[in-house]
Amino acid sequence: MFEITGKPYRNCDGITRRSFLNAGTAGMAGVTLAGLLEAESLAGTGNSNKAVINVHLDGGPPQMDMIDLKPEAPSEIRGEFAPIPTRLEGFQICELMPRLAGIADRFAFIRSLVGSAGAHDGFQTQSGYRKSDLLSLGGRPAMGCVLSRLLGSSSDVTPTFVDLMQGRPLVRNSARPGFLGPSYSPFRPDLSKVFERPLEAGMKGELARLGMDHAVSLTLNPSLSLDRLQTRTQLLGGLDRIRRQADATGMMDAMDQFTQQAFGILTSGRFADAMDLSKVDAKTLEKYTPHQDANTFMFATAEGPMSVRKFLLARRLIEAGVRCVSLTISDFDTHSKNFPRMRTALPLVDHGLHALVTDLEESGRLDDVSIVVWGEFGRTPRVDAKTGGRHHWPRVSPGMLAGGGMSTGQVIGATDRSAGTAVERPVHYKDVMATLFHNLGIDSLRTTIDDTRGRPQYLMDDAQPIAELV
């Protein structure tokens, strides 16, 4: 799946990458030591192993079929699922998530997530902002790309940000670097042969037009020895140092750092080992593999039980030193057949979250790893009588948070009788993102990064960490 040979190719920035390292759009360049120390000083902390796992429910999860059931509402609103009690007194969730109900005290449930742009690109769950924000400068960067800028280094043996998203979030490049530029793009392994995610017909063309640059290749070609690779890396580094003397953009510095970190990742083996699930013991694999009935309804874009192992992969990457991992569970765009599709998708989310949270808790790492679960918007309160589906509903969305040292075991916000409007404690996407930065020890309201004009931009300019959680 990974290789480092291949023909040179040219990116949109006009820079031709080395033919010996075919590393796609990996975000490899790092910030200066002074910049890192400044960020840590502003946060009041030193460097740490704190990390984020961002779980994107692709398509827009239905709030009233998950964590905001309305059993007293008319049937065309309440739907087919019954509520079940949880470990939180008086709080009920969908019957399809019994494992989550049993560890509800490890989560904070947000019933009043607002501010959705209504866009299917999923960018808000990666940045908190709409993709149109600062668009003239290239747009806002995703959180993981920001962390690559603030916390990454060319000497790292694992990437700072790994994007495991599939389906629409991959095709639409949800985790894009914005004005930070291609050097801070996510490290994006090709998962297509490991986790099947059927694409909608229209997206197949979109993905094809991305070419090979949307995925990352990183293993040694058998014909290329480490000695040859070391020599070639030194040669290319020397050539770049000559070329960058005439480079006013700083791109050659970024490419030098890119090469250095790619070499470190290749030769350390830590990242490759974390990605290799064949090295996981059978008992752990079983924990992350739900048993699905052979007669389970599978929509065209549905994922099977193997998709739950993305949670395991995220855990292993965090343990290897990655600071931010994004993953996707698909088939939440339920314009038709909402209920049979949720009978397939929600048990996968339930199983994966339970396995991930309990694993991190048993290893003593849950307080260091923030987990966020959300989508690009919610779904309509009323079920479409013709299609049996729920359509896009940007007015309110569901969200769940765990770990990160947060004050969990609570429900934040409330909606009206139809789960269509937030009536108590609205929480914006940006507030969630500010909370995640806070958990990492980064003050997002005081920390800045320079845009393409060299002007500082605050990480979050009008958001606050959720007071109930921090």
N, C-alpha and C positions, 0 to 999 in steps of 0.2 A: 504493500500500500504506500510505502514511503520510499523515495529515492532522491538522490541529489545530482543526477546527471540530466542532461537534456539540452536542447538548443537555447541560445539566448532569446529573451523576449523583452519587449519594451513596454513599460507601464505608461499610464496617462501622464505621468510627470516627466516623461522623456528619458528616464534613466534606464539603461539596459542592465539587467541583473546578471550575475556571473553564471556561466553555463554549468559550472561545477556545483553550484548550490542552487537548487530549484526550490526555493522556500516560499513561494506564493506571496501572500500579503501579510506575512508575520510581523507583529509589532515588536521590533527588537531593539530599537535605539533607546538609550537611557538618558536621564537628566544628569547634569553635573553634580558633584558632591555638594557644592554650595547650595544648589537648588533643593536637593533632597534634605539637607540639614535645615534649610529654611522652612520647608513644609512640615518637618517634624517639630521644629520649634514652635510654629504656629499652632500645631495640634497639642503641644504640651507633652508629647510622647516621643520615644525613640522608635527605631525600626522594630517590627514585631512579626509574628507569623499569623496575624489576623487576616481573614479572607472572607470572600463573599461567593455564595452559590446562588445564581439567578435562574429561577425556573420559570420559563415562559410557556403559558398555556395558549398555544397558537390558535388564533381565530376569535378569541373573546369568550371567556368562561361565563356561564349563566349563573348569576349570583343567587337566584331563587331556587336553583337546583343543587346548590353546594352548601353555602354557609348562612343563607338568609331565607330559609324556607318560610312560606306563608300558608300554613295549613288551614287557616280560616278563610282564605281568599277563594273566589269562584274557581271552578275546575280549570277554566281556560287560562288562569294565571298560576295557580298552585302546582299544576302539572301532576305527574304520576308518582313522584317519589315521596316516601314518608320520612318524617324527621325522627332521629334517634337521639337519646341523651348522650352527653359527653361528661368528661371529668370536671367540667366547669358547671357549677350549679345553675340551672335554668337555661343553659345554652344547648341548642340542638343543631345537628347538621344532617346532611343527607344520609340515608340508609346505605348508600353505596360506599361510604367511607368509614367503616367501623373501626379500622385500625387507627385512623386519625382521631376518632372520638375517644379512643382509649389513652391518647397522649395529648389531649387538647390543652392540658396545662402547660405544655412546652411551647405553645403557639400563642401569638396575638392575632386575632381575626379582625380584619378591617371590613366593615360592611358599608362604608361610605366613601369609597375611593372616587375622587372627582377630577375633572380637568382633562379628560381624554380628548385627543384631537380627532378621534373617530377614524384613524388611519390604520390600515392593515399591515404597515411595515414593521410594527413592533418596536419602533425606535424609542418610544417613551419609556418602555420598560428597561431600556438600556441607559438612558440619560436623564429621564425625568422631563425632558423638554420635547416640544414638537419639532419635527424635522425642519420646519421652516425657520426656526430660530437661528439667527446669525447666518442665514443661508448665503448671503453675499460673500461671506468669508469662508464658505465651505461647510457651514453648519456646526452645531455643537458636537463635541466628541462623546462617544459612549463612555460610561464609567470605567470599564476595563481599560480602554485606551488612555484615559486620564491617569489611571494607576500605572500603566506602562511608562508614561511620561514622568510621573512623580517618584515611583518606587523601583522602576526597572533599571537594569545595569547591563552593560555589554559583557560583564563577567558572569552573569547568571547562568546556571545550568538548566533552568526551566524558564519558560516564558512567564511573564507577569499575568497575561490575560489569554485564556484559551476559550474559544467559541465553539461549542458543540451543537449549536442550533441547526436544525434541519427544516425542510419544508419552506414555507413562506418567509420566515425570518432569515434563512440563508439566502434565498433568491433575492429578497429585497435588501440585503446587506444591512440588517438591523443594527449590528454592532460596529458601525463605521466610525472612523477616527475624526471625521469632521475637519475643522481647521488645523488640527495637529498634523495632518498629512499622512501619506501612506506608510511612513516609517513606524507609526504607532498603531497600525491596523492590528486586529486580533490575530493570534496564532490559531489557524482554523484547519484542523485535521480533516481528512476526507473520511466520513463515517458511513458512506453509502453502502459499503460492502459488509458492514458490521450491524447497522441498524437500518432496516428498510423503512423508508417513509415515502410512499407513493405520492407523486406530485400531480396537482391538477394539470389538465392539458395545456392551459395557457402558460403555466409556470415552467413547463418543460422548455419552451422556447426562450423564456427569460433566463433560465439557468444556462442554457447552451450559449447564449450571447455573452455570458460572463467569462467564457473561456476557461483556461486552467488556473487562472490567477486567484480564484475564490477559495482554493484549498492549498494545504501546505504539505510538502514532501520533505521528510527529514530522516533518512537512514543512509548509511554508507553504501555506495555501490561496491559490490564484491571485487571489482577490478581495480578499485582505487584504495591504496593502502593509507594508513594513518600518516606515515611519513610523507607520502606524496601530497596528501591533503594539507599537512602542516606547512610544507614548503610552498604550496600554491597559495595558501592563505597569506603567508608572509609576503609573497611576491605581489599579490593583488593589493595588500595593505600598503606596500611601498608605492605602488603605482598611484593608488588613490591619494596618498599624502602629497604626491607631486601635483596631481590634478586639482586637488582641493585648494591649492594656493591661488588658483584663478577662479574659484567657485564662491560667488558672493551669497549664494542661497543657503549654504551649510549642508546641502544634500550629500556631499561626499563624506562629511563627518558622519552623517547618519548611516550611510552605506558601509563605512568602515566598522561602525559599531554593530550593524546588522550582521556583517560577516563574522565578527568576533564572537557574538553570542551564538550564531548558528553553529559555529565550530565547537563551542563549548557544550552545546546541547547534544550535538552528534557524538562527541567523544565521551561524555559523562555517562550516557545511557540511562540516566534517571528518568527523563521524560518518556523515553521509549518503553521503559519498564512499567511506568504508571499506566500507559496506554494499552499495555498487553494484558488483556483479561485472561489469557490462557495461563498466566502465572498465579491466578487467584485460586485458593483452595475451594473444593467442591461445596463445603458447607456455606461459605460466604456467597458463592454464586447462587446457591439455592435460596438464600435469604433475599436476594434481589431478583428472583424469577418467579412471578406469580403463576399459578396454575389457572389456565383459561379453558372453559368448556369448549369442546370442538364445535358446538352449535352456536357459539357466540356470534352475533351479528357484527360484520366488519364492513364499515363504509369504505368508499374508494380511497380516502386519505387517512384511514385509521392505522394506528401502529399496534403491533402485537405485544405479547408479554415480554419479549426480549428488550423492548424499549426501556423497561425499568432499570436495566443495567447502566443506563446513562447516569443514574444517580450514583451508582458504584464507581463509575469512571470519574465523575466529578469529585467524589471523596478521595480517590486515589491521587488525582492531580493536585488537590489541595495538600494532601500529605506529602507530596513530592516537592512542594514549594510554590506552586502556582497561587496567585493572590486573588484571582477572579475567574470563575467558570460560569458560562451561560449554557443552558441546555433547554431543549424544547420537548414538550409532549403535545402531540397534534390532535386534530379533529374536533376542535371546539367551535369551528365556524358553522354552526348548526342551523342553516337556513331551512333545512329539511331534516326530518327524522331525529329531532333533538333527543328524544328519550332513549331510543335504542342505541344511539351513538354515545350518550352519556353512560349507559350501562357498560359500554366497553372502555371508555376513556377514564372515567372517575376511579374505578378500581385500580387502574395503573398508577394514577397519581397517589391514591391512598397507600398503596403498597410501597411505592418508591419513597415517599416522604417518611413513612414509619421506619423503613429500613435505614434510611440516611440519618435521621435524627437519633434513633436509638444507637446506631453504630458510633456516631460522634460523641454521644453521651457516655457510652461505655469506655471509649478511649480517652475521655477527659478533654475533648477538643470542642465540645458544643459551644462553650462560651467564646471561643476564638473565631468561630465560623458563623457568619450571618447568612440565613437562608430566607429568600423572598420568593413568593409564589404569586403570580398575577398574569394578566393578559392585557391586550391593547384596549379593551373596553368590555362592557357587560352585554347582556342580551335583553331583548324586549320582554317586559312582564307578560304580555299576552301571547299565547301560542297561536301561530298561523294555522287556521282551521284547514286550509288546503294542503299545506306541506308538512304539518306537524313539527315545524321548526320555530326557532326564536331568532330574530334578526338583530342587527347591530343596535347597540344602546349605549352611546357615549356618556349619557347623563350620570351613570353610577356604575361602579365595577367592584368586584370582590378582590381582596388581597389577604395573604397570610404571611406572617413573619415568625422566625424561630431562631434560637441561638444568639450569638453575638453579644452575650451578656445583657440582653434586653430583659425588661420586666414583662415576662409572658404570662399566660394564664388569664387573659382578659379579652374582652370584646370591645372594639372601638367603633363608635358610630351606629347609626340606625337609619332605616329607610321607611317610607310610607307603607300603607297597607298592601301595595302591589310590588314592592321592592323596585320601584321605578325612580325614586327621588330621595336623595339624602336629606333627612330632616334633623339629624343630630351629628355633630362633630365631623364635618366634611374634612377629608384628608386628601391632599393633592399628590399626584405622582411625584412631584418634586420634593415634597416633604418626606416621602419614603426614601428617595435617593439621598437626601441630606442625612437621614437617619443611618443609612448604610455607610456613608462617609464617616459619620461620627463614630460608628462602631469600629472603624478601621483606625481611629485616632487622627482623623483629618478634619480640620475645621473648614467646611466647604464655603462658609460665608466670609472667610478671611484669606483663604488660599487662592492664588491666581496662577494662571498659565497664559503665556503670550499667544495672541492670535497671529494671523498671517501678516499683519501690519506691524507686529512687534508691540502691540498694545496689550496690557494685562486684562484678562477676563476672569472674573470670579467663577469658581466651580459651580456654585449655586448663588444666583444673585437675589432671589426673592423667595427663599424657602427656609423652613426651620425643621430640625429634627423633631420627631413626634414626642411631645413632652411626656406622654404616658409610658413611653418605652425606655427612655434614656435616663 
